[in-house]
Amino acid sequence: MNIIEFIQHFPNEESCESYLKAYREKTGIYCKTCKSSPKQYWFSGKKFFECSQCRRRTSLKAGTVMES
């Protein structure tokens, strides 16, 4: 995907965030602390997932090129 296609597919930040969230939920979120894929809770205000076992927080953009 080039930059033109990216902008057409994701016209705003919200569309990109929605895609990332859906993709991560579909593929599963691996917790780096407890080394498992337990249930993750979503916190929309801060845009992160929290592990139900160890409570580690993982940002929506963690592990992507957009990680800051």
Secondary structure, 3 states (H helix, E strand, C coil): CCHHHHHHHCCCHHHHHHHHHHHHHHHCCCECCCCECCCEEEECCCCEEEECCCCCEEECCCCCCCCC
